[in-house]
Amino acid sequence: MSSVPLRPDHKPPPVYALGQLTIRDRARYLRYVRRFQEVLAGFGGRLLAADESPQVVEGAWERDKVILLAFESTDAFWAFARSGAYQEIARDRLASTEGSVLLIHGIG
């Protein structure tokens, strides 16, 4: 785990997962979406945003959807991402989309 500065309450800052996806098989992607919230909640994660029509303010954006998730810590994110429950549903996302997921460290 990387060295992350602690907040005044001695907890690590939250982390955010930012997904930028191009959807290639909507039916299969929707199968993933239907189960996603339940799995996410089981690990304390929160869905902050999911938008298929974000407003591009600068530059170009060639994706179909942006997703922003919040987790209490890096460890909480990895517990979710590596869990059997998530890996089971992630097969549908990986097979139906292209894109990137970034893990972003909060500042407090």
Backbone torsions as a table, in degrees:
resi	resn	phi	psi	omega
1	MET	NA	140.2	-178.9
2	SER	-73.8	160.3	178.1
3	SER	-77.9	116.1	-178.3
4	VAL	-119.1	129.7	179.6
5	PRO	-62.6	142.2	179.4
6	LEU	-85.3	151.4	174.4
7	ARG	-76.2	169.0	178.3
8	PRO	-56.7	-26.9	178.8
9	ASP	-85.7	10.6	176.2
10	HIS	68.3	18.8	173.6
11	LYS	-101.1	148.4	174.6
12	PRO	-67.2	153.9	178.1
13	PRO	-67.5	159.7	178.3
14	PRO	-66.0	163.4	173.6
15	VAL	-123.6	155.6	-178.3
16	TYR	-127.0	139.9	174.0
17	ALA	-108.7	124.9	-179.3
18	LEU	-114.0	113.4	178.3
19	GLY	-103.9	137.8	175.8
20	GLN	-126.8	111.2	-168.5
21	LEU	-121.6	146.5	164.7
22	THR	-109.9	123.0	-175.7
23	ILE	-91.1	121.3	-178.5
24	ARG	-102.4	-27.9	-179.6
25	ASP	-136.3	91.6	-173.2
26	ARG	-61.5	-39.8	-178.5
27	ALA	-61.3	-44.5	-179.7
28	ARG	-70.2	-37.9	177.4
29	TYR	-62.3	-41.9	179.5
30	LEU	-65.0	-30.0	174.3
31	ARG	-62.6	-41.2	175.4
32	TYR	-63.0	-47.6	-176.8
33	VAL	-59.4	-40.3	-177.9
34	ARG	-59.4	-29.3	-177.7
35	ARG	-102.1	-11.4	-171.4
36	PHE	-61.5	-51.2	-174.7
37	GLN	-56.8	-42.3	-179.2
38	GLU	-63.8	-43.3	179.3
39	VAL	-66.4	-45.6	179.3
40	LEU	-57.4	-48.4	-178.6
41	ALA	-61.6	-32.0	179.5
42	GLY	-64.3	-15.2	179.3
43	PHE	-116.0	14.7	177.5
44	GLY	76.1	9.3	178.4
45	GLY	-78.6	156.6	178.9
46	ARG	-129.5	136.5	174.2
47	LEU	-86.3	112.9	-178.4
48	LEU	-91.9	-33.3	-178.9
49	ALA	-158.4	146.2	172.7
50	ALA	-150.1	111.8	-169.6
51	ASP	-137.8	125.7	175.7
52	GLU	-96.3	4.1	178.4
53	SER	-140.5	53.5	-179.6
54	PRO	-68.3	149.6	177.8
55	GLN	-84.3	120.0	178.1
56	VAL	-80.9	118.4	-177.3
57	VAL	-93.6	-39.4	178.7
58	GLU	-140.1	146.6	175.8
59	GLY	73.3	-163.5	-179.4
60	ALA	-114.9	150.6	177.6
61	TRP	-138.2	120.6	-172.3
62	GLU	-110.7	20.0	-177.8
63	ARG	-102.2	173.5	179.8
64	ASP	-99.9	-25.0	-172.4
65	LYS	-153.6	145.1	173.5
66	VAL	-123.3	139.3	-178.1
67	ILE	-131.0	135.8	177.6
68	LEU	-125.8	121.2	179.5
69	LEU	-115.1	153.1	176.4
70	ALA	-124.0	141.6	176.5
71	PHE	-134.6	151.3	-178.8
72	GLU	-63.5	-30.1	-176.7
73	SER	-160.0	168.4	174.7
74	THR	-60.4	-41.5	178.9
75	ASP	-60.5	-39.4	179.0
76	ALA	-65.2	-40.0	177.0
77	PHE	-60.4	-49.7	-176.3
78	TRP	-67.4	-33.1	175.5
79	ALA	-60.2	-43.1	176.7
80	PHE	-65.1	-54.5	-172.1
81	ALA	-63.6	-31.6	-177.7
82	ARG	-96.6	-1.2	-176.7
83	SER	-69.1	152.2	175.7
84	GLY	-61.0	-37.4	-179.5
85	ALA	-62.6	-44.0	179.7
86	TYR	-73.2	-42.8	-179.5
87	GLN	-57.7	-35.4	179.2
88	GLU	-61.8	-46.8	-178.7
89	ILE	-81.4	-26.6	-178.2
90	ALA	-62.9	-23.4	177.2
91	ARG	-55.2	-40.2	179.4
92	ASP	-68.2	-40.6	178.5
93	ARG	-64.9	-46.1	-178.1
94	LEU	-64.0	-35.1	-179.9
95	ALA	-78.8	-19.8	-172.3
96	SER	-110.5	-5.2	-177.4
97	THR	-136.7	164.2	168.2
98	GLU	-126.5	153.0	176.3
99	GLY	152.6	-160.2	-177.5
100	SER	-134.6	155.8	172.5
101	VAL	-129.8	126.5	-179.9
102	LEU	-111.0	139.2	173.6
103	LEU	-101.9	121.5	-172.2
104	ILE	-118.4	127.6	179.2
105	HIS	-84.9	127.1	175.8
106	GLY	-71.3	172.6	-177.8
107	ILE	-113.4	7.5	176.7
108	GLY	149.8	NA	NA
